[in-house]
Amino acid sequence: MGIGYTTIMYDTTAIEEAMNDVAACRYGGIEIGLEKVRANGATSIRNWLDEYGLDLYLVMSEWVTDEAAVDRITSDIEMAAETGAEGFGILPPQRHWYDDDTVAQWLGTIADATASAGMTPLVHHHGATAVEQPSEIQRYLDSSDDLQLLFDTAHYFPYGEHYPDGDVTDGIERFADDIGYVHLKDIAPASTFSENRDALTEGNFHLDNILNYFRSFTDLGEGVIDFSAVESSLRSHGYDGHYTIEVEDQTEQPLVHAKQNIDHWRTVTE
């Protein structure tokens, strides 16, 4: 079990810089998007990991937008595996674009290729996608023998039993046997957040709904998520996998955010 950091705030030319920052803040691992692996190559990624003493917890796929995206993703899974990544994250299609059977088929295809390459396939439940609410998470987990869940604290928050409180432990309890990886993300909901959530669920992707929803994500400790309860619940259910802090909206001073966030997590867990 380790604590990692994502590279969302670093562009494709700054992955070595990202690893330097993450290592300096005493993280144990890192998460990298597939497009950044493509841009830098598996060999460079692996060499930088060795140089900075980091493990690659997860390569996150591009969005599954259509059949062509599925083909691109599956064709590059072997390259992702060559980096030494332990897991491979799958970002589902947008809501209402495709029927359930098509989504299940695509997730299954990627999951099968991922497992064959020696990595753990993990579906990322995500706002405004086909895998958004608890019943949808369950449906797609049940559709594949290999697929495990990437549990994201902020993306579960809008659909949990305790909403709008920051207690997301009902999701941990429900999916404890399927959680293979955890994103630690905080959220400070805007005043219109419930309306924006409902609009996106209904397929109303007006720019205001998208911006107000996704701009609510914030650094750990600046939102409503009870991370002490998250850690306690996962531990009590026997979770022994990795935790990765995901920060995406704060685009300046990524090193500062990397340090600030792991410091907050350590205050929760120590």
N, C-alpha and C positions, 0 to 999 in steps of 0.2 A: 504494500500500500504506500502511495506517495502523494505528494501535492504538486500539481503542475499549473502551468499558465498557458493561455492561448496566444497566438500571434496575430490576432485579428487587427490590432492597431499598427502592425508593421507591414509595409508593402513587400512585394516579391523580391526586391533588391536588398532588403534589410533583414534577412533571416539570420545571418550570422550575428548581426547586431542584437537581434531579439534573443538569441541564445546567450550571448554575453550578458545581457541585462537580467535574464531569468536566472542564470547561474549566479550572478552577483547577489541576487536576493535570496539565495539558498533554497530555490525550488529544486525538486528532484526530477521533474520532467517537464515536457512541453507538448503542445498540440499544434499541428500545422495543417493548413488547408491543402487539398489536392492540387489546386492551381499553383501553389507555391512550391510543391514538390516537382511539378512539371517544369516550372521555370528554372529551378536550381539543379535538378537531377538528384537521383537517389544517392549517388556516391558523395556529392558535396554535403548533402544533409547528414549522411552517416558520419563523415569525417568531422563535421562541426559538432555533432552530438558527442563524439569521442573527445574532442578537444575541450569541450566545456563541461564534460562529465554529466550529461543529461540523458535521460531515457525519453524515447518518443512514445508517449502514451497512446496517441491517436492521430490518424490522418483523417480529416473531415472531407467528405466528398463535395463536389459541386451540387447545386440543386438538381433534383430529378425533375426536369421540366418536360421531357418528352422521351420518346424511344431513342432518339439520337444521343441524348444525355446518358441514358442507361448504357448504351454501347460504348461511349467514351469512358465512362466510369469503370465498367467491367474490363475494358482493354487496358486500363492503367492500374488495376489492382495489383498486379505482379510488381510493377514499379514501386507502388506504395509499400508493399511487403519488403522490398529490397532495402528500404530505409531502416528496417528493424522495428517498425511500428507494431505495437501490441494489438491495437484495435483499429477499426475502420468505421467512421460515422457516416450515416446515410441521412441526407436532408430530403424530406418528402416533397411531393408536388404541392402546389398551391391548392387551396380548397376549391372544390366544385369543378376542377378542370377535367378530372377523369373519374370513372366509376370505380367502386371499391375493388372489383376483381382485377382491373388493370393496375391499380396501385399495389395490390397484394402481389401480383405477378412480378412487377418491377422490383419491389423490395426483396422478393424471394430470389430473383435472378442475381441481384447484387450480393445478397447474403450468401448464396451458394458459392459464388466466385471468391468472396472474401474468406469464407471458411476453408475453401480448397487451397488458398494461398497461405494459410496458417495464421490468419488474424481473426479477431473476434468481430463479427458484424453487429453494429449497434444502431438502432433506429433512434433518431433524435426527434422526440415529440416537440412540436414547435408551433407557436401561434400563427394563425392564418394559413395553416397547411392541412392536408388530409389526415394527419396524425396529430390532433390537437387536444381532444378531450379524452378523459379516462376510458370511455367505452371504445373509442377509436384506437387508443394505445393497445388495449386488450385484443381487439379484433386483429390487428396486424401482427402482434406477437404470436397469436394463435395460428397465424397463417404460415409460419415458417418455423421449422425445428431448430434452425441455427440462430435465429435472430434474438438478440438481447436488447435491453433498453438503456439508452443514454438518458438518465433522469436529470432534468434541468430544473433547479429550484424556482427560477423566475418564470419559466414557461409553464410550469405546473400551477403556479399561484392563481391565475385567473379562473381555473376550472376545478379547484379543490373544494372539498366540503366546507372549509373554514373561511373561504373568501368573504370579505376582504381582509381578514386577519392574515398575518404573515406566517401562519402555521401550515406547512405543506406535508406534515408527517402522515396524513391519510394516504397520500400517494406512495410514500415509502412503504407503508404497511400493506397497501394493496399489491404493489409490484415488487416486493422484496425479493422474491425468488427469481425475478427477471432482470433486476438492475445489475448491469455489468460495468457501469462507468457513471460518474456524477459530474455535472457542471454546477459549480457554485456561482450563482449570479443573483444580484439584489435588484429590487425594483421599488421605485417611488412613484406610485400611480398618479397620473394627472387627474384633475377633477372630472374629466370626461372619459376616464379609462374604461369604465364598464360599458359605456355607449360605443366606444371605439372597438372594444373586444367583440361585442355583439354584432356590430356592423361587419367586421372582418369574418366572423364565423358565418354570417349570412352571404358572404361573397362580395360585400360592398367595399372595394379596395380604393375608395377615395383617398387622396393624398393625406388629408387631415387625419383620417382614421389610422393610416399607416404610421405617420410621424408621431402622433400622440401616443400610440401604443408602444412603439419601439424606442422612443426617446425616454420612456419611463425607466428603462434599465439604467443601473448606476453602480457605483463602487460598493463593495461589501461594507455594511454598517451604515450606509446612507439611505437605505430603504427600509422596507417593512419585514423582510424575511428573518425568521428566528433561526439563525444558523446554529445556535447551541442545541436547539431541539432537533434540527436536521442531523447533526453529528451524533447526538445521543440515540436517535431512532435508528439510523443506519447501523451504528455499532450494536445496538440491542438485537437487530435482525441479522447479525452475522456478516454484514458487508465488509469485505476486506480488499476491495478494489481501489482504484485511484480516484482522487478528487482533482478537478481542474478548475481553477478560477477563470471565469470568462468575463472580460471587460471589452466593450466594443464601442461605446458612445463617446468616451473621453479620448479624443484623437491627438492631444498634445501631451508631451512629457510621459511617454509610455513607461520609462524606468520608474518614475515617481509613482505611477499607479500600480506597477508590479510590486513595489515595496510596500505601499500603503495597504494593498489588499491582502498580501500574505501576513502582514503584521496583525491585521484584524482577525484573520482566521486563526492565527496562533493564540490570540487572546481568548478565542472561543474554545479552543481544544486543549489548552495547557492547564 
